[in-house]
Amino acid sequence: MSGPVRLDAELLKSLPLPRLAEDGDKEDRGRALIVAGSRELPGAAILAGVAALRAGAGKLQIVTEESVAVAIGIAVPEARVIAGSPLPHVPDAQSVTLGCGMEHGPALDRLLAELLDCETGVPLVLDAAALGCLADREAEVRGRRGGVALLPHSREMARLLECEAEEVEIDPLTAVRRAAKRYEAVALVKGRWSFIAAPDGRAFCFEGGGVGLATSGSGDVLAGLVGGLAARGADALTATLWGVWLHGEAGRILTERVGRVGFLAREIADLVPGLLKETVT
């Protein structure tokens, strides 16, 4: 099997994002549905939601726990914030992102099962706590229309593959290919170098970003970027590749401006519109 393709701006020219007409409105740029946050981690929903908007999604809906819904609505005035089940809102969404800042447990497991059972053809982006529910739902993920993007770090990837984390850390490329094949999904394993694989065997490697991206909330921003790009009409692979590159390039710029470490996850998404302006012709 051939090695991974380098993920850079040149590669992305062959995987362009859907073009946005100058006379289009917010409906044309899609509705991102972010299911995220909890009483202890409401900020995860904020980070993911703002990132989806910075990626160009036209409308944002955040479904979260009732106790934090008002606070999130004030923090993200651009969003419609909903306390309750996301299921009534899935049919009108162009992407669904699940897991950031959520609590493990039966409630999340049931919600994931219901989302996988929804008859919708839009990408589903799964991150953080949602990944812990997947090992027993392989068949549902494989059969889902619209595609699925899995965004684990090495320990979460180990749970997906039911192996030891050390196996993933020693050979992340093999691990990400196994996950993509097992779940018939786009899979990422985050690390110093990030590896992405598609179900058809294609693999990619992103070598940028830097240690500063290993900070609290960074993964929530990445999930929001992927969800926002998918809402604009990108398929799961294209959205993931662009999301990883934008996230990493923003980290590189912040390293130069702020320092090798110490910049905040909330600063990453603000750089994305400028990177898109420079890259998308």
N, C-alpha and C positions, 0 to 999 in steps of 0.2 A: 504494500500500500504506500502511495506517495506521501511525502511529508506535508506539513501544513503550509498554506500560502500566507505570506506576510500581509497583515492587515494594515494598510496605510491609505493615505488620500488617493494615491494612484489607483489602488484596487477599487475604491469606492466609486470611481468614475464609471466602472463597468457595472455597478449596482446602484443606479441613481434612485433617489427618492422620487415619489410621484410629484409631478410638477403642480404648482399652485397658480391658478390663473389670477392675474392682477385684479380682475373684477369679481373674484370669488368672495363668498362671505364665510362666516365661522362654521356654518353647516358643511361647507365644502372641505374644511380641514378636519372634520371628524370630532366625535365625542369620545374622550378618554374616561373610562370608568375605573376609578382607583378604590379598591376595597382594602383598607389599611388602618393602622392605628389601634391604640388601646388606652386604658386609663393611665398606664405607666409610660407608654410610648406614643403619645399623640403627635409628636414631632415627625415621626416617620411618615405619616399621612401628608403632612405639610411638605416635607422634602420631596416626596414622590409626586405629589400633585403639582407643585411649582415646576418641577423638572418636566413634567408632561406638557405644560403650557410653554415653557422655554423651548421645547423641541418642536413646537408649532401646532399642537392640537388646538382646534378651534373652540371647543367647549370642554369643561372639566366637571365631573361629578365625583365626589368623595363620599363613600359609604363607610361609616365608622361607628364606634361605640357611642351610645347616647350621652354618656357622662362628659364626653370631650367634644361633641359635635359643635356646640356653640363657639367654643374657643377656636376650633379649627376654622370655622366659618369666618371669624373675625380676622384670623391670621392670613387666610387666603380668600379675600373678598371676591375674587374672580370665579370662585367655585360655587356650585350648588352642593351643599353638604347635607347628607341624608343619614339619619339614625334609623337603623332597621335592616331589613334584608335587601341585598342588592339585586335579587332575582327579577323583580318587576322592571328594573332599569336595564337589564342586559340586552333585551331585544333592540333597544335604540342606541346602543353603544357600538363604536367601531373598533374598540379594543377594551380588554378587561385585564387589570393588573391586580394580583391578589397576594397578600402575605406580609407586606412591610409593617413591622411593629405590632403584629398580631400575636395573640397568645396561643400556644399549643393546647390541644385538647379536643374533646368530642365535638364541640360546637364548630370549630374550624374544619374538622374532618367531615362533618355533615355538609357544611357549606361547600367545600371543595367537590364533594360527590354531586351535589345539586348543580354546581356550575359546569362540571364535566358532562352532565346529562342534558344541559340546555341545548336546544337545537339552534345553534348560531354558528355562522361561518366566519367569525372574526377571531384574530389572534388572542390567545390567553397567555399572559405573562405571569409566571409563578416565581416567587422569591421568598426567602427567609422561612417563616413558620410554615407556609404552605408546602414547602418541599418535604417536610417531615411526614406528610400524610400520603406521599405518592407511591411508596414501594409496594403497597397492596392494591394500587389502582392503575397498574400498568396497562391493562386492556382498555380502560376508559380513556387514558391519555392517548394511546395509539390510535384509537378510532375517532378522535375528535376532529371535526371539520374546522377549518380556519387556522389550524396550526397552534402549536404550543412552544413557548420559549422558557427554558429552565435556566435560572441564574444563580447557581450555588457557588459557595466557596468550597474548599477541599473537604471540610468535615461534613457539610451538607451533601456534597457529591458522594461521599462514602456511604451515607445513609441511603441515597438513591440506588446505589449499586450493591448495597448490603455487603460492604467490605470494610477493611480498616483504612483510616485516613492516611496512614503512611503509604499505602498502595497508590492512592491518588497523588500524593505529594511527590512520590518517586517518579511517576509516569503520568502526568496530567493529560497528555495527548491521548494515550490509550484509554484513560478513564472517560474523557469527554466523548470519544468515539463510541465507547460501549454504551454510554447513557443515551446518546442520540439514536443508536440502533435499537436499544431496548425499549425506549419510549416513543420512537418515531417522532422525535421532537428536536428542535434546535436546542443544543445544550452548550453551556458555558461553564468553565471552571475558572474562578477568579484567583489571581495570585500575582507574584512578581511579573511573570508573563501570563497573559490570559489566553486560553485556548477555547475556540468555538468550533463546533462540529454540526453538520447537517445530517439528516437521516440518510441521504444518498451517499455518504462517505466523505464528502468534502470537508476539509478542516482548515482552520485559519489560526494564526498566532499574532497577538498584539504585544509588542515588546516595550511600549512606552508607559507613560503615566507617572511612575515613581512611588516611593514609599509613603509620600504624603497622602496618597489616596486611601491608604489603610487607616482610615479614621472613622469614628462613629457617624453613622448616617450616610456614608458614601454609597453603600449598596442600595439604599433607598432611592438616592438620586439616579443611579443607573437604571433601576427598575422603572422609575418614572419616565426617563428618557426613552427607553424601549417602548413603553406603553404609549407615549405621546407620538412617537414616530409611526407606530402601528396604527394609531387612530387616523393619521394622515393618509393611510392607505398602503403603507409598506408591509410586505409579508414578514413572517416571523424571522426569517434569516436576515433579510435586509435591515429590519429594525434593530436586530441584535448587533449586527456588525457596525452599523452607524452609531448605535448607542455606546458600544464599547469604545469606539474611536473618539467620539465626542467627549466622553467622560475622561478618557486618558489624556487627550490633548488639553482639556481644561486643567487637568492636574499638572501637566507639564508647564503650562503658562503660570499657574499659581506658584509652582516651585520657583520659577524665575522671579516672580514679583514679590512673593511673601517669604519664601524659604522652603527648604527641603521638607520640613515638617511644620505643623502648626496652623496651616490654613484649615478652614472649616468646610464641612460638606455643603452648607448652605451657599457657599461662594461658587461652587462648581457650576451649577445650572445657569448662573448669570452670564457665563462666558459662552454658552452654547449658541445663542443667536448670532454672535459675531463669527464663530467658527462655521456655522452654516452659511453665512453670507460669503465668506471667503472660499468655501468649498463647493457650494452648489451654484452652478452657472446656468 
